[in-house]
Amino acid sequence: MANYQALINAFFKAKFLDIGFQECVDWAVRQLDQNPNNMNVMILAGLEKNDYWEIKKYIEAIIGSELVDSSQSNENWAGKYLLELEHKFKEDQISIQKLDEILSKIYYRLDYPNWLVMLARNCEYATDVDAFMKPFLDELDYVCSIWRVSATIEEFNQKYDRKISNSHDW
């Protein structure tokens, strides 16, 4: 059975972070051993890593277009990816500067969702002003605590309180 979550994650990382689609192609190559008869996987495995439209077309055929194009799926992915970023940041695997770069791209490409306003801002400020590190960490903890118990953006939005985010200001 294919691990579609790995493909979805690879696709969204490429889509939002400008890292190219090599991870998507690599996923398909690995899947050929497990399911050599899936024509869409075979074609995806042979595509050029920078051919966005062709890659998107075959990923949609594999996992469904609703997972690739909807704003809800974009925000769901971003929230779950934030948990991965939080772990890497707290384990000193990525710097505050790298986290800021990633959050800025996601924030912009999601068209500035309400739940990322304070987090993205505080992260940016924390790269230059030490006094913003605590507000940033407080907001990161708050937002991630909600994503840990939310399966969808709809669930997240039911629990999220902008007033609490606003309290994480310097």
N, C-alpha and C positions, 0 to 999 in steps of 0.2 A: 504494500500500500504506500502510495506516495505521501511525502510530508508536504502538503500544500502550504502549510503555514510558513515553511522556510522559503518557498517561492514567493508567497505574498510579501513577506518581510524584505526579501531581496528586491522585489519590484518597487516597493514603496521607498526603500532607501535610495535606490537609483533615481526614482522620480523626484524625490524631495531634496536629496543631498548632492546631486550632480556627480555621482561617483561612477556612472556608466552602468551597463547592464550585464557585465561579465558574470556576476554572481548568479544571475538568472540563467544564463547560458550554461554555466557550470552545474547548476541544479539539474537542468535537463539532461546533461551528459551523464550525471550520476544516476538519473532515473532510467536511462536506457538499459542498464544492467537488470533492473527490477521489472521493467515493463517495456520490452523492445517492440511491442506491437502498437503502441500509442502514437499515431501519426503526428499529432500536435507536439508531443514531446520530442519526437525525432526531428521535426522541422525546427523547433526552438533550439535544440542542441546544435544545429548547423548554422544558425544565424550569426551575423556579425554583431559584436557586443554593443555597437553604437547605433544600430538600426532600430530606434525607438518605436516607430509605428508598426513595424513587422513584429517585433518582440511583444509589444502590447497586444497585437491581434492574436498571437498564439497563446499568450498568458490568459487572455479573456476566454479563449476556447477551452483552456485547461481548467481554470478556476471560476469562470463566470464573470461577465462584464460588470455586474453590480458590485463586485469586490474591487474592481479596478477604477471605476469612474464616479462613485457616489461620494458626496462630501462626508457622509456619515462614516463610510469605510476609511476615508482619509483621516478623519479625526480619531476613529477607533485605533487605527494603526499608530498614529502619533502618540496617543496616550499610552499604549502598551510599549512603544519604543522608548518613551520617556522613562519607564521603569527600568529598562535595560541601561539607559544612559545614567540614571541615578546610581545604579549599582556600580557601573564603571567609574563614575566620578568619585563615589565614596571609597572605592578600592584603589584610588589614584591611578587608574588606567587611562583616564583622559583628564586634561587640565580644564580649568574654568574657561580659558580662552577657546579651547576646542568645543566645549559644551556650548558656549555662547554662539560660536559659529553655526553649530548644528541647530540650536533652538531658533536662531534668527532666520535661517532658511525655512524651517518648518513653519514658524509663525507667519512669515510673509506668504508662503505658498498655500497656507490654509486660509488666507485672507483675514488674518488677525482675529482668531477666535477669542472670545471673552475670557476663557479659562487660561489662556496663555499670556495675557497682557502683563500681569505683574511678574510672572515668572521670567519671561523674556527680558523685560525691562530690568529687573533686579539682577539677573545674570549678567547682562551687558554692563551695568554699573559696577558690579562686583569685580569685573576684570580690571578696573582702574581705581576704585575707591574701597578700601578695606572695610569701611563702615557699612557697606552694602552686603557684605558676606553673610552676616546673620539674617537680615531680611530675606536674602536669596535662599538660604538654607531652610528657613522657616516655610517659605512658599513652596519650595521643592518638596519638603516633607508633606505639606498639606495636600498639594495636588497629587502627589504619588500615592498618598494614603487613600485617596478616593479612587484612583485608577486601579489600585490593587483589588478593590472589592466591586468594581464595575466592569461588566462584560461589554457594554456598549456606551457610546457617547450619550445616548438618551438616559441611561442609568447614571452616568457621571453627572450630567446636568441636573438631575433630580437632587443630587447630594451636594453639588458645588454651591458655595455661597460667596459671592463676590465681596461681600463685606469682610469676610475673613481674609480673603486675599488682600484687600485694601489695608487691613491691619498690619500686613507684612511690608510696611513702608518704613523708610528710615526717618 
